[in-house]
Amino acid sequence: MTLTRRTFFKGAAAAGAAAMLGAEAAGASPWFSPLAPEQAHAAPVEEWKPATCPACHNPICGTQVKVVDGVAVEIKGDPNSPTNQGRLCPRGLSVLGGLYHPYRVKKPLKRTNPEKGLDVDPGWVEISWDEALQITTEKLKACLEKDPRTLFTQTGFGNEDSFKRLIFESAFGTPNGLTTSGPLCADHFGPMCTKGTKVDRADTERCNYLVIMGRSVGDEWGLAHRNTKEYVDSVARGMKIVCVNPRKTNAAQTGEWVPIVPGTDVAMCWALVNVMLYERQDVDEHFLKVRTNAPYLIEDVSEELKGTKVCFQDYARDEATGKPLVWDEGAAAAVPFHVVG
């Protein structure tokens, strides 16, 4: 008899049926072979364990992780946490996806292809931690022996004030370092200039009228604690939202949307200042004098750059000391900021 695909499957089906009938006649289940009896499984062990969300550079959100037989299968916000109070942002909810991602980095990687480019495969290969530490030590030693300043460091957002930034670079002897996102992010310049803090925070718990301009606030901020939590609660109690943004964001849909033309935000800010100073005349002078850099005098210096007037604003400085000048109302004169009038 010639074996074909059709005859093969017919024979396999007949053999399977015969095996099932034989097993049933013997008193065994027709769906399980006597050689591999069904095993009785114990009930899975389930428990919720407290943890802290690691999804961003500000890990202060409490979480609860469901663990079944030693495997994490679910994550949620911890309602007992004083920061996020049971809430989690999308990044926090995606932690388990990153944990079990098939392409997650589990070991140090070493480049094997010295050629670099957008379409060039770097040829990453996994190496041991010992080898990674050995390579790093050799490179640092070479920099130290030649000139500590030949070491250049680069860190991401959230590491500006870390151990490496504050201690390692100074101890090594290099002033050359670059951080990304944090110092370049626009929402840090205002707080640094006016309040001396890197990150400002809207007091939405007590706010009744919030103008959102130039930054993301609340549910667009991407965090489940503090700013977002308080923003959502304040919107629920009736806080008025005015969103100045070229895009119709979620905040714009929550309140009033001002669809500003891109690139005109500075002009609009000056218009708001003009209205407050000369039309409403409703300004907190004490706050401006004591809590901001408003008393500091600015030089009116400008240059022509490709046919456009560009202003270079720096503090007006005392010629003798180089200290920034502030206006002393008692003396009716400009004095260095450190002079007590």
Helices and strands as residue ranges (DSSP letters): H 5-25, E 46-52, E 62-68, E 71-77, H 90-93, H 95-99, E 109-111, E 124-126, H 129-146, G 148-150, E 153-155, H 163-163, I 164-168, H 169-172, E 177-179, G 186-188, H 189-194, E 209-213, G 218-220, H 227-237, E 240-244, H 250-254, E 256-258, H 265-274, I 275-280, H 285-291, E 302-305, E 308-311, E 325-328, E 333-336
